[in-house]
Amino acid sequence: MSLLLSLPYLLVDLAPLPETVLFLLEMVLGLALDAWSIAAFVLITWSSMNPATDVVDSISGFLRNSVRLIVPMVLLLVVMQIAIGIGLFLLVVPGVVLFTVWIAAQPACALERRGISASLLRSQKLTEGVRMKVAWSALVILLLAVIPSVLAFLSGSLSVTAISFLAGVVLYPMSTIAMTVIYARLVNLDRPGSGSIA
């Protein structure tokens, strides 16, 4: 699925279009596909961790559920990327702190059908008291998510574009799966009588 979702990026990168058009196409296509792929991987990961749930009951149900999440996920991604990006640009630490606090926002948006601010607040509540433990995982996920972006930024040749494409195919799903697993652990911690996150 990750390979399939990444093909439009590669086609846009290889298209002989003016830079401005390429930039706009990549931005719009990128946001929509990122949002859909995050929603899809959250739903798939959650369903595989909790087979008794009916989050993904059929392929058509899965497609319907994941497509419905595109707009809320795009809006959530824009807010998160701007805030975390500014934090990373300023001193790195504020960006990592924001990412740690908001690590469960995307799964909360997809699985609990929350809006942008409700997803961010839910993540903030879930990470309360365990942020230092979550911070190490968040740092690894943040680094995994940044690698394809850095490679894409540095690209100019076909070989670097291909490397960036392959890195994205592997690393984006891994980071989304990791965030969903962290969300599941945090939700279990939120229940009375549950154990520790470790």
N, C-alpha and C positions, 0 to 999 in steps of 0.2 A: 504494500500500500504506500509506503514511504517513497519508493521509487516512482510509482505512478503519480503521486502528488508533486514530485520534484521535476517531472518532465517539462511542464510549462515554463518553469524558470530557465531550464537549459535552452528551450526553443527561443525564448525571448532574448537570452544572452547571445545566441548565435544569429539572430535575425539582423539583416542589413538595414537597420532603421536609424534615423538621426538620434543623437544622444538624448535630446529632450524627450522624444517619444519613448525611447527605451526606458528612461528613468521613470516616467509616469506609468508606463505599462508594468514595469517591475514593482513599483510601489503599490499600485492598486491590486495587481494579481498577487503579489507577495502577501499583502495583508489578508486578503480573502482566503488564500490557500493556507497561510499560517493558522488563521482562525479555525478553518475547517479541519485541518490536520490535527491541531491541538484537541479540538472537541472530539474528533474521531478516536484519537489515541487514548484520551481520558475515558471515553465510553468503553472501548475495547479492554483497556487495562482493568477498569473497575469490574466489568463483567467477568473477566477471567479470574479476578480475585474473589468475587462474590457470585458464584454461579446461580445461586437461588434468586438473585434479583432479575428483574425483567427489563434492564436498561437496554440490552440488545437482544430482542427476542427473535428477530429475523433480519435478513439483509435489507429489506425495504424499510423496516422499522428503524434500523441503524442509520440508513441514509436519511430518512425523514428527521430523526432526532438530531443528527449531526448537522444537517443543512439548516435547521431552525436555529442553531446556535451561532451561525456565522456572524450576524450583526452584533449580538451582545459580546461575542468574543473579540471582534474587530475593535469595538469601542474600548473594551477592557485592555486589550493589547496596546492600543494607542496611549491610553492613560499610563499604563505601567511602563511602557518603553520610554515615554517622555520623562517621567519622574525618575526612573532608575537611570536612564541615560544622563540626565543632568547630575544626579548624584555621583555616578561613576566619573563623569567629566570633572566635577569639582575636586573631589578628593579620594575617589574610589570607595572609601569606607561608607559614606552615606548611601551610595548605590547598592552596596552589598547588604547594608542594614535594611533598606527598603525591600530588596528582593527576598531577604529572609522573612520579613514580616508578611509579605504578600505571596509567599511560596505556594500557598494553598488556594489562592484566588481563582485561578483558571479551573481547577477541578470543582471548586465550589460553584462557579458560574455554570459549568456544564452539568454537574450532577444534582445540584440543589436548585437549579433554574433561578439563580439570584441575578440581580442587576449589577451594574458596575460597582457602585459604592457599597452595596450589601455584600458583594463577593470580597471586596477588599477588607471590609470590617469583619467578616466571618473569618478570613485568614488571619487577621490581626488577633482576634479572640482565640483562635485555635493554637496559635504559636506562643501565646502568653505563657511565661514560665519555662519554656523549653527552647527559647530562641538561640541560646549558645549551642545546644546540641544540633539544632536545625541549621545553624549558620555554616557549619562545615559542609554539610550536604549541599546547601544553597551555593556555596562558593564553587564547588565542583560542577554543579549544574550550570551556573553562570559562565564558567570557563568553557564548558562544552557548547553552550549556546553561542558564545562569542567567536569561537574558532571559524565556523563557516562565514560569518560576517566579515571577519578580518581577511580571510582568503578571498572573498568576493571583492572587497575593497581594493585589495592589492592586485586583482586580476587584470588582465589585459591580453593575455595570450590564451589560446584554447586549452593548453595543458593546465593552467591554473584554474580556469573556469571549470574544467572537468574535475579537478581535485576538490574545489569548493562544492561542486554538485554532489560528489560522492560523500564528502564530509557531512553535508547537510542531510543526506539520505540516512546516514547512520546516527549522527549526533542529535538531531532534533527529536526523533522519536524516543531516543534514550532519555533525554532530559524531560520530556513530557511524561514518560512512564515513571521516572524517578519522582517527579512532582506529585503524580497521582498516588504512588505508594506512600510518600510522606503524608499526603492528605489523609489517606486511609488510616495511617498510624495516629495522626493527630485527632481524627474523629473518634477513634477508639479511646484515646486518652481523655477526650471530652466527656465520655460516659462515666457515670459514677462507678467506683470500684475497679477501674481499669489500672493497668500497670504502668510501666515507664516507656518512654519512646525508644530507649536503647535496645 
